[in-house]
Amino acid sequence: MMDQIREIVARHSGLAVDVSSLGDTADLYEAGMTSFASVDLMLGLEEAFNVEFPDAMLTRKTFASLKAIADAVSKLTAEAA
């Protein structure tokens, strides 16, 4: 799942750095992701994993790192199962 998330982050986050150079817990906002880009990222994740982020998860913390995204997607896919 992490490889797929890295691909989605690379396509939708607008980062100027190579996503493969970031650790799983690196702060994506510090790496250059904007709030606007995080919305695009959320939509890409929803499409790729066939999930919908509830309002309670629409926080900076949810999209702050690759690990945070993976944790959120794992939770949503488990709930959908």
N, C-alpha and C positions, 0 to 999 in steps of 0.2 A: 504494500500500500504506500509506503514512504516514497518509492520511486515514482509512482503515479502522482502523488502529491507534489513532489519536486517538479515534475513536468508541468503540472497545472500552475504552480507558483511561477515558474519561468515564463509561461505564456501570459498570465493574467495580472501579475503583481507590478509590472513596470519597473522592476529593479534594474539598476545599471550594472550590478555585479552578477557574476555567474552563480546561479543558485547552487550548483554542485560544490562551490567553494564554501558554502555556509554550513555550519554545524546544525544539528537538529534543534538545538535550543537557541540559536542566534536570533536576535530581535530583528524581525523583518522591517519594522518601522525605522529602526536605526540604520538598516541597510538601504533605506530610500523608498520604501513603500508608502504611498499616501493613503488617506482615508478613502478617497475616490477609487483608487486601485484596489483597495480591500473589498469594495462592493463588487467589482468585476471578478475578483478572485472568488468571492463567495458564490457568485452565479456559476462560475466555471466548476467549482466543487460540487454544487448542487446538481448540475447536469451530469458530471462524470460519475458521481456516486448515487444518483437517483434519490437524493435526500432533500429535505428542506430545513434550513436553519430556523428554529423558533426565535421569536423576538428576544427571549432571555439570553440567547447565545450571540446576539449581534453586538458584541463588545470588542474593544481593541484587544483584550486578553485572548479571546478565541482565535484570533488571526495573528497573534504576536510572533509565533515561531512555527516551524515545521512540526515540531512535537505537539504543540497546542492544537494545531489544525488536525493532525492525525488522531489525537485524543477525542476531539469533537466529532470527527467523521466516524470514528469507531463507535462512539456512543450512539450516534444517529442511526448507523446501519444496524446496530444491535437492537435498537428499539423498533426498527422497521421489520426485523425478522420474525 
